[in-house]
Amino acid sequence: MSEALLYGPLGAAIVATVAAQAIKLLLAAATERRFAPERLLETGGMPSSHSASVAALATALGMTEGVTSPVFAVAMVLAGIVMYDATGIRRAAGMQAQLINDLVEELGHLFDEGFQPDALQTLLGHTYPQVLVGALLGVATAVLLV
């Protein structure tokens, strides 16, 4: 059972997600010259783990169930929605959070003493290259595991 789980569609999706998050950790170490374990749980950044996961799932289902199966169709629609959301809505929310953080910092002198709003999380969405690399990682993971 555990072997079927690892080498099936679910396993491919899980491995692709973990691989993408591990790559984020390695990229942070290389670019920031520090160990940043918080990257393992963050959204956003290179590569997109959401894209890797749904691409691995869709690819594995296409390989096991066939590309004309209804299950593959559902997985492809899901993948499209997730990737569109990552580059659209979630990215816009991150950009808005950055703007709000900048405004709070710039206008901080206007707030009452003691009022210190917490900074909003800005790394929410993805650029198109981050989604593309995540999707390619997902496809490669599925091809290697399934």
C-alpha positions as CSV (number, residue, x, y, z in Angstrom):
1,M,0.0,0.0,0.0
2,S,2.7,2.5,0.9
3,E,4.6,1.8,-2.3
4,A,1.4,2.4,-4.3
5,L,0.8,5.7,-2.4
6,L,4.4,6.9,-3.1
7,Y,4.4,6.0,-6.8
8,G,0.9,7.0,-7.6
9,P,-0.7,10.4,-8.3
10,L,-1.0,11.4,-4.7
11,G,2.6,10.4,-4.0
12,A,3.8,12.4,-7.0
13,A,1.9,15.5,-5.8
14,I,3.3,15.2,-2.3
15,V,6.8,14.7,-3.5
16,A,6.6,17.6,-5.9
17,T,5.3,19.9,-3.1
18,V,8.1,18.8,-0.7
19,A,10.7,19.2,-3.5
20,A,9.5,22.7,-4.3
21,Q,9.6,23.8,-0.7
22,A,13.1,22.3,-0.3
23,I,14.3,24.2,-3.3
24,K,12.9,27.4,-1.8
25,L,15.0,26.7,1.3
26,L,18.1,26.1,-0.8
27,L,17.6,29.2,-2.9
28,A,17.2,31.3,0.3
29,A,20.5,29.8,1.7
30,A,22.3,30.6,-1.6
31,T,20.9,34.1,-2.1
32,E,20.5,35.3,1.5
33,R,23.5,33.4,2.9
34,R,21.5,32.1,5.8
35,F,19.5,29.1,6.9
36,A,15.8,30.1,6.6
37,P,13.6,27.2,7.8
38,E,10.5,29.4,7.7
39,R,10.7,29.1,3.9
40,L,9.5,25.5,4.2
41,L,6.0,26.8,5.3
42,E,5.8,30.0,3.3
43,T,3.6,30.6,0.2
44,G,5.0,32.4,-2.8
45,G,8.5,32.4,-4.1
46,M,10.5,30.2,-6.5
47,P,9.3,27.7,-7.5
48,S,5.6,27.5,-6.9
49,S,4.8,24.5,-4.8
50,H,1.1,24.8,-5.6
51,S,1.9,24.6,-9.3
52,A,4.3,21.7,-8.7
53,S,1.6,19.8,-6.8
54,V,-1.2,20.2,-9.3
55,A,1.0,19.6,-12.3
56,A,2.3,16.4,-10.7
57,L,-1.2,15.3,-9.9
58,A,-2.5,16.0,-13.4
59,T,0.5,14.4,-15.1
60,A,0.3,11.3,-13.0
61,L,-3.4,10.9,-13.6
62,G,-2.9,11.4,-17.3
63,M,-0.2,8.7,-17.2
64,T,-2.3,6.2,-15.1
65,E,-5.8,6.9,-16.2
66,G,-5.3,8.3,-19.7
67,V,-5.5,11.8,-21.0
68,T,-9.1,11.2,-22.2
69,S,-10.4,10.2,-18.7
70,P,-12.7,12.4,-16.8
71,V,-10.3,12.2,-13.8
72,F,-7.6,13.8,-15.9
73,A,-9.9,16.5,-17.1
74,V,-10.8,17.4,-13.5
75,A,-7.1,17.5,-12.5
76,M,-6.3,19.7,-15.5
77,V,-9.1,22.2,-14.7
78,L,-7.9,22.2,-11.0
79,A,-4.4,22.8,-12.1
80,G,-5.4,25.7,-14.4
81,I,-7.4,27.4,-11.6
82,V,-4.6,27.0,-9.0
83,M,-2.0,28.4,-11.4
84,Y,-4.2,31.3,-12.5
85,D,-5.0,32.1,-8.9
86,A,-1.3,32.0,-7.9
87,T,-0.3,34.6,-10.6
88,G,-3.5,36.7,-10.3
89,I,-5.4,37.0,-7.1
90,R,-2.8,35.9,-4.6
91,R,0.0,37.9,-6.3
92,A,-2.2,41.0,-6.3
93,A,-3.0,40.5,-2.6
94,G,0.7,40.3,-1.9
95,M,1.4,43.5,-3.9
96,Q,-1.4,45.3,-2.0
97,A,0.0,44.1,1.3
98,Q,3.4,45.5,0.4
99,L,1.8,48.9,-0.4
100,I,-0.1,48.9,2.9
101,N,3.1,48.1,4.8
102,D,4.8,50.9,3.0
103,L,2.0,53.3,3.8
104,V,2.0,52.3,7.5
105,E,5.7,52.8,7.7
106,E,5.6,56.2,5.9
107,L,2.6,57.5,7.9
108,G,3.5,55.8,11.2
109,H,3.9,59.2,12.9
110,L,0.2,59.8,12.5
111,F,-0.8,56.8,14.6
112,D,-1.5,57.0,18.3
113,E,1.4,56.1,20.5
114,G,1.3,52.4,21.3
115,F,-0.5,51.5,18.1
116,Q,1.9,49.4,16.1
117,P,0.1,47.4,13.4
118,D,1.7,44.1,12.4
119,A,3.2,44.0,9.0
120,L,1.1,42.1,6.5
121,Q,2.6,39.1,4.7
122,T,3.6,40.1,1.2
123,L,4.9,36.8,-0.3
124,L,1.6,35.3,-1.2
125,G,1.5,34.8,-5.0
126,H,3.8,34.0,-7.8
127,T,5.3,35.4,-11.0
128,Y,4.8,33.6,-14.2
129,P,8.3,32.1,-14.2
130,Q,7.8,30.8,-10.6
131,V,4.6,29.1,-11.7
132,L,6.2,27.7,-14.9
133,V,9.2,26.3,-12.9
134,G,6.8,24.8,-10.4
135,A,4.7,23.2,-13.1
136,L,7.8,21.8,-14.8
137,L,9.0,20.4,-11.5
138,G,5.6,18.8,-11.0
139,V,5.6,17.2,-14.4
140,A,9.2,15.9,-14.0
141,T,8.3,14.5,-10.5
142,A,5.3,12.6,-11.9
143,V,7.3,11.2,-14.8
144,L,10.0,10.0,-12.5
145,L,7.7,8.4,-9.9
146,V,4.8,7.0,-11.9
